[in-house]
Structure formats: C-alpha cells, structure tokens
Amino acid sequence: MYDTSYTSSMAVPMEKDAFLLEEGAHPTLIMTPEIERDLEVLINQNYVIVGESKFNGPEGGAGDAIELAKKLGVTHILLNAKYAYDASKKAYKYVENYDYIPVESGYLAGTGQMYSQIFYERIPNPIYVPYRKSISVYHHQAIFLVKMKKK
C-alpha cells in the first residue's frame, strides 16, 4: 500500500545534489511514534522530503516501504503506524467434507447371471463457511527522505 498511496513532494534530486541510495544498499528505516518531531530533526540536518505515503489498513510490515525507497533511491524512511479503530471483514473457514460418487466396476459372470459391482469413490469437497473476522486498522504514514550535499 505504500507504493499505491505514494505522493511525490519533489522529483528525486540528482546525484550531484543529494546523497542517493547506492546500488545494493538498504535505506535506513526509522520507526517513530513522534514522526513530526523526528522529521524536524532530519530537516535540520539538511534532509529533504522526496515523497510521502498515507493510508489506513491492517498492521503490516515495513517491507513495502523499504522496496519503494529502493525504487526511489532515497536513503531514509520515517515510518509511523498509529492505531485507528477496530473493524471486521468477511472471511471463510474451511470445513472438511467428502462426496461419495458411485463407480461401476463392470459385470461379473457367475452361475449364469450377470452382477454389477458398485464401489464408492471418496472425493474431497470442502465447505466454505463465511464469518466476520475482527481486525485492527492503523493509520500508516511513511516519509521518504534524502540528505542534500552542501554547496
């Protein structure tokens, strides 16, 4: 969701203007409960905001934010996830169930009469039972930054 909710603040600075993420390197991820305070500290250290992602959703890992940062070439990510509310969503439980299908094995001759033998083949046919699953929803915010070179 970080990628789909991303809003650019500026074009990614050129390598001559900023310290961009080197090939194969990982961006620095800063998980913070006080995103505004930490953003102010970084801005005072000559960092600039390249873009931001904001969305509401279930609690998740930071892997998507890191992948987006690599694509953008940014070196730092400020990440915050605050609890927003509880919600429910439709989910399914799977109950084991089998159908039995008659299978005719052919005819057997015996004492002058024909007999057919029928066997039953067991085929899985699970039953999907819908229910409401409770989930916690969080307000996610990620700010993507790079440090500018001094002129």
C-alpha positions as CSV (number, residue, x, y, z in Angstrom):
1,M,0.0,0.0,0.0
2,Y,3.0,2.4,0.4
3,D,3.5,2.3,-3.3
4,T,-0.1,2.9,-4.3
5,S,-0.6,5.7,-1.8
6,Y,2.7,7.5,-2.6
7,T,2.6,11.2,-3.3
8,S,5.7,12.9,-4.6
9,S,6.8,16.1,-3.0
10,M,9.6,16.7,-5.5
11,A,11.5,14.9,-8.2
12,V,14.2,12.8,-6.7
13,P,17.3,15.1,-6.5
14,M,20.2,14.4,-8.9
15,E,23.2,12.6,-7.6
16,K,25.2,15.8,-7.8
17,D,22.7,17.5,-5.4
18,A,22.0,14.7,-2.9
19,F,23.4,11.5,-1.3
20,L,21.2,8.9,-3.1
21,L,20.9,5.2,-2.1
22,E,23.8,3.3,-3.5
23,E,23.2,0.1,-5.7
24,G,22.6,-2.9,-3.4
25,A,22.3,-0.8,-0.2
26,H,19.3,-0.7,2.1
27,P,17.6,2.5,3.2
28,T,17.7,3.5,6.9
29,L,14.2,2.8,8.4
30,I,13.3,4.9,11.4
31,M,10.2,3.6,13.2
32,T,8.9,6.5,15.3
33,P,5.9,7.3,17.5
34,E,6.7,11.1,17.0
35,I,7.0,11.5,13.2
36,E,6.8,15.3,13.2
37,R,9.5,15.7,15.9
38,D,11.9,13.3,14.1
39,L,11.2,14.9,10.7
40,E,12.1,18.3,12.1
41,V,15.4,16.8,13.4
42,L,16.2,15.3,10.0
43,I,15.3,18.5,8.1
44,N,17.7,20.5,10.4
45,Q,20.4,18.0,9.3
46,N,19.9,19.0,5.7
47,Y,17.5,16.2,4.7
48,V,14.6,16.9,2.2
49,I,11.3,15.1,1.7
50,V,11.1,13.4,-1.6
51,G,7.6,12.0,-1.0
52,E,5.1,10.5,1.4
53,S,2.6,7.6,1.8
54,K,-0.5,7.7,4.0
55,F,-3.2,5.1,4.2
56,N,-5.4,3.2,6.7
57,G,-5.1,-0.6,6.8
58,P,-4.3,-3.6,9.0
59,E,-0.9,-3.6,10.8
60,G,1.8,-4.7,8.4
61,G,5.5,-4.9,8.0
62,A,7.8,-2.3,6.6
63,G,8.9,-4.4,3.6
64,D,6.8,-2.5,1.1
65,A,8.1,0.9,2.3
66,I,11.7,-0.4,2.0
67,E,11.1,-1.6,-1.6
68,L,9.6,1.7,-2.6
69,A,12.5,3.6,-1.0
70,K,14.9,1.4,-3.1
71,K,12.9,2.2,-6.3
72,L,13.1,5.9,-5.5
73,G,16.7,5.9,-4.5
74,V,16.1,7.5,-1.1
75,T,18.3,6.8,1.9
76,H,15.9,7.3,4.8
77,I,12.3,6.4,5.7
78,L,10.4,7.8,8.7
79,L,7.6,5.3,9.5
80,N,4.7,5.6,11.8
81,A,1.6,3.4,12.4
82,K,-1.0,4.5,14.9
83,Y,-4.0,2.5,16.0
84,A,-7.2,4.0,14.4
85,Y,-10.1,1.6,15.1
86,D,-11.3,-2.0,15.1
87,A,-13.2,-3.3,12.1
88,S,-14.5,-6.5,10.8
89,K,-14.2,-8.2,7.4
90,K,-15.7,-11.2,5.7
91,A,-13.6,-14.3,6.0
92,Y,-14.1,-18.0,5.4
93,K,-13.5,-21.2,7.5
94,Y,-12.9,-24.4,5.6
95,V,-14.8,-27.5,6.9
96,E,-13.6,-30.9,5.7
97,N,-16.3,-32.6,3.7
98,Y,-16.4,-35.5,1.2
99,D,-18.7,-36.5,-1.6
100,Y,-19.1,-40.2,-2.5
101,I,-19.5,-40.9,-6.1
102,P,-20.7,-44.4,-7.3
103,V,-18.3,-46.1,-9.6
104,E,-19.5,-49.2,-11.5
105,S,-16.7,-51.8,-11.8
106,G,-18.2,-53.8,-14.6
107,Y,-20.1,-57.1,-14.9
108,L,-19.1,-60.4,-13.4
109,A,-20.4,-63.7,-14.7
110,G,-21.4,-66.2,-12.2
111,T,-23.8,-69.1,-12.1
112,G,-25.2,-67.9,-15.4
113,Q,-26.3,-64.5,-14.1
114,M,-24.7,-61.0,-14.5
115,Y,-23.9,-59.0,-11.5
116,S,-22.7,-55.4,-11.4
117,Q,-20.5,-54.3,-8.6
118,I,-20.7,-50.7,-7.4
119,F,-18.0,-49.0,-5.4
120,Y,-18.0,-45.5,-4.0
121,E,-15.1,-43.1,-4.6
122,R,-14.5,-40.5,-1.9
123,I,-13.9,-37.0,-3.4
124,P,-12.9,-34.0,-1.3
125,N,-15.5,-31.2,-1.4
126,P,-14.7,-28.7,1.4
127,I,-17.4,-26.4,2.7
128,Y,-16.6,-22.7,2.9
129,V,-18.4,-21.2,6.0
130,P,-18.4,-17.4,6.0
131,Y,-17.9,-15.4,9.2
132,R,-16.9,-11.9,10.3
133,K,-13.2,-11.6,11.3
134,S,-12.2,-8.8,13.6
135,I,-9.1,-6.7,12.6
136,S,-7.4,-3.6,14.0
137,V,-6.9,-0.8,11.5
138,Y,-3.9,1.5,11.7
139,H,-3.2,4.9,10.2
140,H,0.2,4.4,8.3
141,Q,2.5,7.2,7.4
142,A,5.9,6.9,5.7
143,I,8.1,9.9,4.7
144,F,10.9,9.3,2.2
145,L,14.0,11.5,2.5
146,V,17.5,12.1,1.1
147,K,20.3,14.3,2.5
148,M,21.3,17.2,0.3
149,K,25.0,17.9,-0.3
150,K,26.4,21.2,1.0
151,K,27.1,23.7,-1.7
